[in-house]
């Protein structure tokens, strides 16, 4: 575990079930249901899989996601 402001663009992070996605990025491995209600107000979880973009603040509900960071901490949602 590291602080989100120590992660660089292009780094790979792992987000486990129950954790909040800390930085914007693209899923490179895994599939999960994401709670996007904090960002969109939508109460229905969204399915995300490899190749999909994700935003900081989404909550991983079901699977382990490997994410390639696309924005620094100060620029992320």
N, CA, C and O atoms as a GROMACS GRO file, in nm:
protein
  308
    1UNK      N    1   0.084  -0.119   0.000
    1UNK     CA    2   0.000   0.000   0.000
    1UNK      C    3   0.088   0.124   0.000
    1UNK      O    4   0.182   0.136   0.078
    2UNK      N    5   0.053   0.217  -0.090
    2UNK     CA    6   0.125   0.344  -0.099
    2UNK      C    7   0.024   0.457  -0.108
    2UNK      O    8  -0.093   0.436  -0.141
    3UNK      N    9   0.070   0.577  -0.078
    3UNK     CA   10  -0.015   0.694  -0.090
    3UNK      C   11  -0.044   0.720  -0.238
    3UNK      O   12   0.046   0.706  -0.321
    4UNK      N   13  -0.168   0.760  -0.274
    4UNK     CA   14  -0.201   0.784  -0.414
    4UNK      C   15  -0.114   0.892  -0.480
    4UNK      O   16  -0.093   0.889  -0.601
    5UNK      N   17  -0.063   0.987  -0.401
    5UNK     CA   18   0.019   1.092  -0.462
    5UNK      C   19   0.162   1.046  -0.493
    5UNK      O   20   0.240   1.121  -0.550
    6UNK      N   21   0.196   0.922  -0.457
    6UNK     CA   22   0.326   0.864  -0.489
    6UNK      C   23   0.322   0.781  -0.618
    6UNK      O   24   0.426   0.735  -0.666
    7UNK      N   25   0.203   0.762  -0.676
    7UNK     CA   26   0.186   0.678  -0.794
    7UNK      C   27   0.199   0.765  -0.919
    7UNK      O   28   0.144   0.875  -0.925
    8UNK      N   29   0.272   0.715  -1.019
    8UNK     CA   30   0.295   0.788  -1.144
    8UNK      C   31   0.204   0.736  -1.255
    8UNK      O   32   0.152   0.624  -1.247
    9UNK      N   33   0.184   0.817  -1.358
    9UNK     CA   34   0.109   0.774  -1.476
    9UNK      C   35   0.180   0.654  -1.537
    9UNK      O   36   0.302   0.655  -1.553
   10UNK      N   37   0.103   0.551  -1.572
   10UNK     CA   38   0.159   0.430  -1.629
   10UNK      C   39   0.185   0.321  -1.526
   10UNK      O   40   0.207   0.205  -1.564
   11UNK      N   41   0.184   0.355  -1.398
   11UNK     CA   42   0.201   0.254  -1.293
   11UNK      C   43   0.079   0.162  -1.291
   11UNK      O   44  -0.030   0.200  -1.335
   12UNK      N   45   0.098   0.042  -1.240
   12UNK     CA   46  -0.008  -0.056  -1.228
   12UNK      C   47  -0.048  -0.066  -1.081
   12UNK      O   48   0.037  -0.082  -0.993
   13UNK      N   49  -0.180  -0.056  -1.054
   13UNK     CA   50  -0.230  -0.070  -0.917
   13UNK      C   51  -0.332  -0.184  -0.914
   13UNK      O   52  -0.393  -0.217  -1.015
   14UNK      N   53  -0.349  -0.243  -0.795
   14UNK     CA   54  -0.446  -0.349  -0.775
   14UNK      C   55  -0.551  -0.298  -0.677
   14UNK      O   56  -0.519  -0.248  -0.569
   15UNK      N   57  -0.678  -0.312  -0.717
   15UNK     CA   58  -0.789  -0.269  -0.633
   15UNK      C   59  -0.873  -0.392  -0.600
   15UNK      O   60  -0.925  -0.458  -0.691
   16UNK      N   61  -0.885  -0.424  -0.472
   16UNK     CA   62  -0.956  -0.543  -0.426
   16UNK      C   63  -1.102  -0.510  -0.395
   16UNK      O   64  -1.137  -0.392  -0.380
   17UNK      N   65  -1.187  -0.612  -0.384
   17UNK     CA   66  -1.328  -0.588  -0.353
   17UNK      C   67  -1.343  -0.508  -0.222
   17UNK      O   68  -1.275  -0.534  -0.123
   18UNK      N   69  -1.433  -0.410  -0.226
   18UNK     CA   70  -1.458  -0.326  -0.110
   18UNK      C   71  -1.373  -0.201  -0.106
   18UNK      O   72  -1.398  -0.112  -0.025
   19UNK      N   73  -1.272  -0.193  -0.192
   19UNK     CA   74  -1.184  -0.076  -0.194
   19UNK      C   75  -1.232   0.028  -0.294
   19UNK      O   76  -1.296  -0.005  -0.394
   20UNK      N   77  -1.199   0.154  -0.266
   20UNK     CA   78  -1.230   0.263  -0.357
   20UNK      C   79  -1.115   0.277  -0.457
   20UNK      O   80  -0.998   0.267  -0.419
   21UNK      N   81  -1.147   0.301  -0.582
   21UNK     CA   82  -1.044   0.323  -0.684
   21UNK      C   83  -0.981   0.459  -0.655
   21UNK      O   84  -1.052   0.560  -0.654
   22UNK      N   85  -0.849   0.463  -0.632
   22UNK     CA   86  -0.786   0.588  -0.589
   22UNK      C   87  -0.748   0.684  -0.701
   22UNK      O   88  -0.733   0.804  -0.677
   23UNK      N   89  -0.732   0.634  -0.824
   23UNK     CA   90  -0.684   0.716  -0.935
   23UNK      C   91  -0.755   0.676  -1.064
   23UNK      O   92  -0.793   0.560  -1.081
   24UNK      N   93  -0.772   0.771  -1.156
   24UNK     CA   94  -0.829   0.740  -1.287
   24UNK      C   95  -0.736   0.646  -1.363
   24UNK      O   96  -0.614   0.656  -1.350
   25UNK      N   97  -0.794   0.557  -1.442
   25UNK     CA   98  -0.711   0.467  -1.519
   25UNK      C   99  -0.791   0.376  -1.609
   25UNK      O  100  -0.911   0.396  -1.630
   26UNK      N  101  -0.723   0.274  -1.662
   26UNK     CA  102  -0.784   0.175  -1.751
   26UNK      C  103  -0.758   0.037  -1.694
   26UNK      O  104  -0.647   0.006  -1.652
   27UNK      N  105  -0.862  -0.046  -1.693
   27UNK     CA  106  -0.849  -0.182  -1.642
   27UNK      C  107  -0.768  -0.265  -1.742
   27UNK      O  108  -0.801  -0.270  -1.860
   28UNK      N  109  -0.663  -0.329  -1.693
   28UNK     CA  110  -0.582  -0.416  -1.779
   28UNK      C  111  -0.610  -0.563  -1.751
   28UNK      O  112  -0.581  -0.649  -1.834
   29UNK      N  113  -0.667  -0.592  -1.634
   29UNK     CA  114  -0.699  -0.730  -1.600
   29UNK      C  115  -0.807  -0.732  -1.494
   29UNK      O  116  -0.806  -0.652  -1.401
   30UNK      N  117  -0.903  -0.824  -1.510
   30UNK     CA  118  -1.007  -0.842  -1.410
   30UNK      C  119  -1.142  -0.792  -1.458
   30UNK      O  120  -1.154  -0.728  -1.562
   31UNK      N  121  -1.244  -0.824  -1.379
   31UNK     CA  122  -1.381  -0.782  -1.405
   31UNK      C  123  -1.449  -0.765  -1.270
   31UNK      O  124  -1.426  -0.844  -1.178
   32UNK      N  125  -1.533  -0.662  -1.259
   32UNK     CA  126  -1.599  -0.636  -1.131
   32UNK      C  127  -1.723  -0.550  -1.150
   32UNK      O  128  -1.741  -0.486  -1.253
   33UNK      N  129  -1.807  -0.552  -1.048
   33UNK     CA  130  -1.919  -0.459  -1.040
   33UNK      C  131  -1.870  -0.336  -0.965
   33UNK      O  132  -1.809  -0.348  -0.859
   34UNK      N  133  -1.896  -0.216  -1.022
   34UNK     CA  134  -1.849  -0.092  -0.960
   34UNK      C  135  -1.967  -0.008  -0.914
   34UNK      O  136  -2.064   0.010  -0.988
   35UNK      N  137  -1.959   0.042  -0.792
   35UNK     CA  138  -2.057   0.135  -0.738
   35UNK      C  139  -2.013   0.275  -0.780
   35UNK      O  140  -1.911   0.326  -0.734
   36UNK      N  141  -2.091   0.337  -0.869
   36UNK     CA  142  -2.057   0.470  -0.921
   36UNK      C  143  -2.145   0.579  -0.861
   36UNK      O  144  -2.143   0.692  -0.908
   37UNK      N  145  -2.223   0.546  -0.759
   37UNK     CA  146  -2.322   0.640  -0.705
   37UNK      C  147  -2.260   0.770  -0.653
   37UNK      O  148  -2.324   0.874  -0.660
   38UNK      N  149  -2.138   0.765  -0.601
   38UNK     CA  150  -2.074   0.887  -0.550
   38UNK      C  151  -2.043   0.985  -0.663
   38UNK      O  152  -2.038   1.106  -0.640
   39UNK      N  153  -2.022   0.934  -0.784
   39UNK     CA  154  -1.986   1.020  -0.897
   39UNK      C  155  -2.105   1.054  -0.986
   39UNK      O  156  -2.116   1.166  -1.035
   40UNK      N  157  -2.194   0.957  -1.007
   40UNK     CA  158  -2.302   0.975  -1.104
   40UNK      C  159  -2.440   0.981  -1.042
   40UNK      O  160  -2.535   1.027  -1.106
   41UNK      N  161  -2.454   0.937  -0.918
   41UNK     CA  162  -2.585   0.932  -0.856
   41UNK      C  163  -2.662   0.806  -0.894
   41UNK      O  164  -2.771   0.782  -0.842
   42UNK      N  165  -2.606   0.724  -0.984
   42UNK     CA  166  -2.670   0.600  -1.027
   42UNK      C  167  -2.659   0.496  -0.916
   42UNK      O  168  -2.550   0.471  -0.865
   43UNK      N  169  -2.771   0.436  -0.879
   43UNK     CA  170  -2.768   0.340  -0.769
   43UNK      C  171  -2.738   0.198  -0.815
   43UNK      O  172  -2.704   0.113  -0.733
   44UNK      N  173  -2.750   0.170  -0.946
   44UNK     CA  174  -2.725   0.036  -0.998
   44UNK      C  175  -2.576   0.020  -1.029
   44UNK      O  176  -2.520   0.100  -1.103
   45UNK      N  177  -2.512  -0.086  -0.973
   45UNK     CA  178  -2.370  -0.109  -1.002
   45UNK      C  179  -2.347  -0.131  -1.151
   45UNK      O  180  -2.434  -0.184  -1.221
   46UNK      N  181  -2.231  -0.092  -1.199
   46UNK     CA  182  -2.193  -0.104  -1.340
   46UNK      C  183  -2.086  -0.212  -1.352
   46UNK      O  184  -1.995  -0.219  -1.270
   47UNK      N  185  -2.097  -0.297  -1.455
   47UNK     CA  186  -1.996  -0.398  -1.480
   47UNK      C  187  -1.879  -0.336  -1.556
   47UNK      O  188  -1.900  -0.266  -1.656
   48UNK      N  189  -1.758  -0.361  -1.509
   48UNK     CA  190  -1.638  -0.312  -1.576
   48UNK      C  191  -1.543  -0.429  -1.599
   48UNK      O  192  -1.531  -0.518  -1.515
   49UNK      N  193  -1.476  -0.427  -1.715
   49UNK     CA  194  -1.384  -0.536  -1.750
   49UNK      C  195  -1.261  -0.477  -1.817
   49UNK      O  196  -1.252  -0.356  -1.838
   50UNK      N  197  -1.167  -0.564  -1.852
   50UNK     CA  198  -1.042  -0.521  -1.915
   50UNK      C  199  -1.071  -0.433  -2.036
   50UNK      O  200  -1.154  -0.465  -2.120
   51UNK      N  201  -0.999  -0.320  -2.043
   51UNK     CA  202  -1.017  -0.225  -2.152
   51UNK      C  203  -1.105  -0.107  -2.116
   51UNK      O  204  -1.101  -0.004  -2.184
   52UNK      N  205  -1.185  -0.120  -2.010
   52UNK     CA  206  -1.273  -0.011  -1.968
   52UNK      C  207  -1.197   0.092  -1.887
   52UNK      O  208  -1.102   0.059  -1.815
   53UNK      N  209  -1.239   0.218  -1.899
   53UNK     CA  210  -1.182   0.325  -1.818
   53UNK      C  211  -1.259   0.334  -1.687
   53UNK      O  212  -1.379   0.312  -1.683
   54UNK      N  213  -1.187   0.367  -1.580
   54UNK     CA  214  -1.249   0.385  -1.448
   54UNK      C  215  -1.203   0.518  -1.390
   54UNK      O  216  -1.098   0.571  -1.425
   55UNK      N  217  -1.285   0.571  -1.300
   55UNK     CA  218  -1.255   0.700  -1.238
   55UNK      C  219  -1.231   0.683  -1.088
   55UNK      O  220  -1.287   0.594  -1.024
   56UNK      N  221  -1.148   0.770  -1.035
   56UNK     CA  222  -1.125   0.770  -0.890
   56UNK      C  223  -1.258   0.795  -0.820
   56UNK      O  224  -1.338   0.877  -0.865
   57UNK      N  225  -1.282   0.724  -0.710
   57UNK     CA  226  -1.404   0.740  -0.634
   57UNK      C  227  -1.504   0.628  -0.655
   57UNK      O  228  -1.593   0.608  -0.573
   58UNK      N  229  -1.488   0.552  -0.763
   58UNK     CA  230  -1.574   0.435  -0.783
   58UNK      C  231  -1.534   0.329  -0.682
   58UNK      O  232  -1.416   0.317  -0.647
   59UNK      N  233  -1.632   0.252  -0.634
   59UNK     CA  234  -1.603   0.149  -0.535
   59UNK      C  235  -1.616   0.012  -0.600
   59UNK      O  236  -1.718  -0.021  -0.660
   60UNK      N  237  -1.510  -0.067  -0.587
   60UNK     CA  238  -1.506  -0.203  -0.641
   60UNK      C  239  -1.588  -0.293  -0.549
   60UNK      O  240  -1.556  -0.307  -0.431
   61UNK      N  241  -1.693  -0.354  -0.603
   61UNK     CA  242  -1.782  -0.437  -0.521
   61UNK      C  243  -1.749  -0.586  -0.525
   61UNK      O  244  -1.773  -0.656  -0.426
   62UNK      N  245  -1.695  -0.637  -0.638
   62UNK     CA  246  -1.690  -0.784  -0.649
   62UNK      C  247  -1.557  -0.848  -0.685
   62UNK      O  248  -1.526  -0.953  -0.629
   63UNK      N  249  -1.477  -0.793  -0.774
   63UNK     CA  250  -1.359  -0.864  -0.822
   63UNK      C  251  -1.231  -0.786  -0.802
   63UNK      O  252  -1.233  -0.668  -0.767
   64UNK      N  253  -1.119  -0.854  -0.824
   64UNK     CA  254  -0.988  -0.789  -0.816
   64UNK      C  255  -0.959  -0.725  -0.952
   64UNK      O  256  -0.967  -0.792  -1.055
   65UNK      N  257  -0.925  -0.596  -0.951
   65UNK     CA  258  -0.895  -0.524  -1.074
   65UNK      C  259  -0.749  -0.481  -1.076
   65UNK      O  260  -0.696  -0.432  -0.976
   66UNK      N  261  -0.685  -0.499  -1.190
   66UNK     CA  262  -0.551  -0.447  -1.213
   66UNK      C  263  -0.570  -0.328  -1.307
   66UNK      O  264  -0.624  -0.342  -1.417
   67UNK      N  265  -0.526  -0.210  -1.262
   67UNK     CA  266  -0.553  -0.085  -1.334
   67UNK      C  267  -0.422  -0.014  -1.368
   67UNK      O  268  -0.333  -0.003  -1.284
   68UNK      N  269  -0.413   0.033  -1.493
   68UNK     CA  270  -0.301   0.117  -1.534
   68UNK      C  271  -0.343   0.263  -1.513
   68UNK      O  272  -0.442   0.308  -1.570
   69UNK      N  273  -0.268   0.334  -1.432
   69UNK     CA  274  -0.302   0.472  -1.396
   69UNK      C  275  -0.285   0.564  -1.517
   69UNK      O  276  -0.184   0.558  -1.588
   70UNK      N  277  -0.387   0.650  -1.541
   70UNK     CA  278  -0.381   0.742  -1.654
   70UNK      C  279  -0.371   0.889  -1.613
   70UNK      O  280  -0.340   0.974  -1.696
   71UNK      N  281  -0.398   0.918  -1.486
   71UNK     CA  282  -0.389   1.056  -1.437
   71UNK      C  283  -0.327   1.058  -1.299
   71UNK      O  284  -0.347   0.966  -1.219
   72UNK      N  285  -0.252   1.163  -1.271
   72UNK     CA  286  -0.193   1.180  -1.139
   72UNK      C  287  -0.301   1.208  -1.035
   72UNK      O  288  -0.415   1.240  -1.070
   73UNK      N  289  -0.265   1.197  -0.908
   73UNK     CA  290  -0.360   1.214  -0.799
   73UNK      C  291  -0.430   1.350  -0.806
   73UNK      O  292  -0.552   1.356  -0.789
   74UNK      N  293  -0.359   1.457  -0.832
   74UNK     CA  294  -0.418   1.590  -0.838
   74UNK      C  295  -0.510   1.613  -0.956
   74UNK      O  296  -0.590   1.707  -0.954
   75UNK      N  297  -0.500   1.529  -1.059
   75UNK     CA  298  -0.581   1.544  -1.180
   75UNK      C  299  -0.696   1.444  -1.187
   75UNK      O  300  -0.782   1.456  -1.273
   76UNK      N  301  -0.698   1.345  -1.097
   76UNK     CA  302  -0.800   1.241  -1.100
   76UNK      C  303  -0.933   1.292  -1.046
   76UNK      O  304  -0.940   1.391  -0.974
   77UNK      N  305  -1.040   1.221  -1.085
   77UNK     CA  306  -1.173   1.255  -1.036
   77UNK      C  307  -1.175   1.248  -0.887
   77UNK      O  308  -1.279   1.273  -0.825
   0.00000   0.00000   0.00000
